[in-house]
Amino acid sequence: MRSQPGKKGILVLGIGNYLMGDEGIGIHAAKYLQQQAFPEKVHILDGGTGGFNLLPFLEEYDPVIIIDATADGTPPGTLRVRKPRYSSEFPRTLGAHDIGLKDLIESATILDTLPEIYLITLAIDPGNELTTGISPVLKEKLPLIEKEIREIISAHTG
């Protein structure tokens, strides 16, 4: 598949709470990816804790790759790539952004601006402490996140 005409390109959006350790994996991944070389049409954004302020990005880019933490009961560091189409298909997350992200997806659906979305999640231990760092098990996954993103990009750019 290729990006829709008129769209700015591919957006990689890291979501999370940077102050909550592993719950901020999306932010840490975005910072890691910003240090790597990607094609010009790939934009990487630290989306913070999400919310409606990200709606314009869903309108401007296609596809959108979201990176987030999840507490799905799998061992910490378990990485999954999904293509959810509805907010109900998003896995349970931990932070204050959980409601914001689902509301964001529902809003884009209502406005008929929802792009193709890929969701990359990493399982975390819900008992995180207040810290700006991430655990070694998640830090080791950053190159794997990059690999998954490059595969998605390759599928969209030919």
Secondary structure by P-SEA (a helix, b strand, c coil): cccccccccccccccccccccccaaaaaaaaaaaaccccccbbbbccccccccaaaaaaccccbbbbbcccccccccbbbbbbcccccccccccccaaaaaaaaaaaaaaaccccbbbbbbbbccccccccccccaaaaaaaaaaaaaaaaaaaaaac
